[in-house]
């Protein structure tokens, strides 16, 4: 028998630990853990709602928690995106320096510094905004999670395993076409992430772990493209669309998109 309530309580504890850690220090690791915690809880809550469609109290409470988790994840999203961009900036600069003429290096280095200074300043502001948002959202979210735990505690019937649910969801999603828009490709990545988190709830199942690893590889490939997509948008805004660094990143973005499409075929 698979007990959703037990898994929910475990994920809730892990999320609370991530929330406490992020309130103490809104650094890259803490922000990432917080967002991952919301995603894992969301995956399990969506499964619970699907497994028990006749339980109105569970459905109502699950929706309340999902809305609050989304607010927390969104609050952390700005800081997380800026962390991703700062991680990319240095390696992109280094690759650009190896693929351009020496006469262009001074321009590249100056552009990188301008970009990095802007990202650093905005990350500091985002950390402050996140700390304020967590202080605002935490009490209500904690109450909602506690009520959710009580709502789930009464369910003892056999339920589909996480892997079985992940397979069902995989058959439902619409695979991106041969030339999907950026929203469609990004949406597909988020859906595979949800299914991966369900599969990872079965650490003793080789099938589940292989499935999770396969989805993680797809996520990584699409994620690389999406990160570079964000980078291009930031570079265009800060440096201008004709900047040499912007052009270099656009080339990498296009290459990453082709690699992402190959990963899902």
ZIVEN-V897426 format. One record per residue. N is the residue number from 0. SS is DSSP state (helix for helix, strand for strand, loop for the rest). PHI is phi in radians with two decimals (NA if undefined). BURIAL is I if it has 16 or more other ideal C-beta (glycine too) atoms within 10 Angstrom, else O. Layout:
<<N/SS/PHI/BURIAL> <N/SS/PHI/BURIAL>>
This chain:
<<0/loop/NA/O> <1/loop/-1.72/I> <2/loop/-1.76/O> <3/helix/-1.09/I> <4/helix/-1.09/I> <5/helix/-1.14/O> <6/helix/-1.17/I> <7/helix/-1.08/I> <8/helix/-1.10/I> <9/helix/-1.16/O> <10/helix/-1.15/I> <11/helix/-1.11/I> <12/helix/-1.09/O> <13/helix/-1.11/O> <14/helix/-1.14/I> <15/helix/-1.06/O> <16/helix/-1.12/O> <17/helix/-1.16/I> <18/helix/-1.15/I> <19/helix/-1.09/O> <20/helix/-1.11/I> <21/helix/-1.27/I> <22/helix/-1.16/O> <23/helix/-1.31/O> <24/loop/-2.73/O> <25/loop/-1.49/I> <26/loop/-1.58/O> <27/helix/-0.95/I> <28/helix/-1.10/O> <29/helix/-1.16/I> <30/helix/-1.15/I> <31/helix/-1.09/I> <32/helix/-1.09/I> <33/helix/-1.10/I> <34/helix/-1.14/I> <35/helix/-1.10/I> <36/helix/-1.06/I> <37/helix/-1.14/I> <38/helix/-1.13/I> <39/helix/-1.15/I> <40/helix/-1.13/I> <41/helix/-1.07/I> <42/helix/-1.05/I> <43/helix/-1.21/I> <44/helix/-1.16/I> <45/helix/-1.12/I> <46/helix/-1.14/I> <47/helix/-1.04/I> <48/helix/-1.12/I> <49/helix/-1.28/O> <50/helix/-1.21/I> <51/loop/-2.27/I> <52/loop/-1.14/O> <53/loop/-1.48/O> <54/loop/-1.65/I> <55/helix/-1.10/O> <56/helix/-1.02/O> <57/helix/-1.18/I> <58/helix/-1.07/I> <59/helix/-1.12/O> <60/helix/-1.20/I> <61/helix/-1.06/I> <62/helix/-1.11/O> <63/helix/-1.09/I> <64/helix/-1.16/I> <65/helix/-1.04/I> <66/helix/-1.12/O> <67/helix/-1.24/I> <68/helix/-1.12/I> <69/helix/-1.10/O> <70/helix/-1.11/I> <71/helix/-1.15/I> <72/helix/-1.10/I> <73/helix/-1.15/O> <74/helix/-1.10/I> <75/helix/-1.48/I> <76/helix/-1.15/O> <77/helix/-1.12/I> <78/helix/-1.09/I> <79/helix/-1.11/I> <80/helix/-1.09/I> <81/helix/-1.17/I> <82/helix/-1.09/I> <83/helix/-1.07/I> <84/helix/-1.14/I> <85/helix/-1.17/I> <86/helix/-1.17/O> <87/helix/-1.36/I> <88/helix/-1.00/I> <89/helix/-1.07/O> <90/helix/-1.04/O> <91/helix/-1.11/I> <92/helix/-1.02/I> <93/helix/-1.11/O> <94/helix/-1.16/O> <95/helix/-1.12/I> <96/helix/-1.17/O> <97/helix/-1.47/O> <98/helix/-1.92/O> <99/loop/-2.15/I> <100/loop/-1.27/O> <101/helix/-0.95/O> <102/helix/-1.17/O> <103/helix/-1.71/O> <104/helix/-1.15/O> <105/helix/-1.08/O> <106/helix/-1.12/O> <107/helix/-1.09/I> <108/helix/-1.12/O> <109/helix/-1.13/O> <110/helix/-1.15/I> <111/helix/-1.05/I> <112/helix/-1.09/O> <113/helix/-1.08/O> <114/helix/-1.14/I> <115/helix/-1.10/I> <116/helix/-1.08/O> <117/helix/-1.16/I> <118/helix/-1.12/I> <119/helix/-1.11/O> <120/helix/-1.11/O> <121/helix/-1.22/I> <122/helix/-1.16/I> <123/helix/-1.09/O> <124/helix/-1.16/O> <125/helix/-1.10/I> <126/helix/-1.10/I> <127/helix/-1.13/O> <128/helix/-1.12/O> <129/helix/-1.14/I> <130/helix/-1.02/I> <131/helix/-1.15/O> <132/helix/-1.15/I> <133/helix/-1.12/I> <134/helix/-1.07/O> <135/helix/-1.29/O> <136/helix/-1.53/I> <137/helix/-1.02/I> <138/helix/-1.03/O> <139/helix/-1.15/O> <140/helix/-1.16/I> <141/helix/-1.09/O> <142/helix/-1.13/O> <143/helix/-1.16/I> <144/helix/-1.15/I> <145/helix/-1.12/O> <146/helix/-1.14/O> <147/helix/-1.14/I> <148/helix/-1.05/O> <149/helix/-1.18/O> <150/helix/-1.13/I> <151/helix/-1.51/I> <152/loop/-1.17/O> <153/loop/-1.48/O> <154/loop/-1.54/O> <155/loop/-2.17/O> <156/loop/-1.20/O> <157/loop/-1.13/O> <158/loop/-2.21/I> <159/loop/-1.03/O> <160/loop/-1.16/I> <161/helix/-0.98/I> <162/helix/-1.15/I> <163/helix/-1.12/O> <164/helix/-1.10/I> <165/helix/-1.04/I> <166/helix/-1.13/I> <167/helix/-1.08/O> <168/helix/-1.17/I> <169/helix/-1.10/O> <170/helix/-1.28/O> <171/helix/-1.46/O> <172/loop/-1.25/O> <173/loop/-1.64/O> <174/loop/-1.18/O> <175/loop/-1.05/I> <176/loop/-1.28/O> <177/loop/-1.21/O> <178/loop/-2.47/O> <179/loop/-1.27/I> <180/loop/-1.27/O> <181/helix/-1.12/O> <182/helix/-1.20/O> <183/helix/-1.14/O> <184/helix/-1.20/I> <185/helix/-1.17/I> <186/helix/-1.11/O> <187/helix/-1.07/I> <188/helix/-1.06/I> <189/helix/-1.13/O> <190/helix/-1.20/I> <191/helix/-1.16/I> <192/helix/-1.13/I> <193/helix/-1.07/I> <194/helix/-1.18/I> <195/helix/-1.08/I> <196/helix/-1.12/I> <197/helix/-1.18/I> <198/helix/-1.06/I> <199/loop/-1.22/I> <200/loop/-1.32/I> <201/loop/-2.05/I> <202/loop/-1.14/O> <203/loop/-1.57/O> <204/loop/-1.64/I> <205/helix/-1.11/O> <206/helix/-1.06/O> <207/helix/-1.12/I> <208/helix/-1.24/O> <209/helix/-1.16/O> <210/helix/-1.08/I> <211/helix/-1.10/I> <212/helix/-1.14/O> <213/helix/-1.11/O> <214/helix/-1.17/I> <215/helix/-1.11/I> <216/helix/-1.13/O> <217/helix/-1.10/I> <218/helix/-1.01/I> <219/helix/-1.08/O> <220/helix/-1.20/I> <221/helix/-1.18/I> <222/helix/-1.10/I> <223/helix/-1.07/I> <224/helix/-1.10/I> <225/helix/-1.14/I> <226/helix/-1.09/I> <227/helix/-1.21/I> <228/helix/-1.07/I> <229/helix/-1.10/I> <230/helix/-1.08/I> <231/helix/-1.06/I> <232/helix/-1.09/O> <233/helix/-1.18/I> <234/helix/-1.10/I> <235/helix/-1.10/O> <236/helix/-1.23/O> <237/helix/-1.54/I> <238/helix/-1.82/I> <239/loop/1.77/O> <240/loop/-1.20/O> <241/loop/-1.64/O> <242/loop/-1.05/I> <243/helix/-1.06/I> <244/helix/-1.12/I> <245/helix/-1.07/I> <246/helix/-1.15/O> <247/helix/-1.10/I> <248/helix/-1.18/I> <249/helix/-1.07/I> <250/helix/-1.10/O> <251/helix/-1.13/I> <252/helix/-1.05/I> <253/helix/-1.13/O> <254/helix/-1.13/O> <255/helix/-1.16/I> <256/helix/-1.15/I> <257/helix/-1.09/O> <258/helix/-1.15/O> <259/helix/-1.11/I> <260/helix/-1.16/I> <261/helix/-1.16/O> <262/helix/-1.22/I> <263/loop/-1.85/O> <264/loop/-1.61/O>>
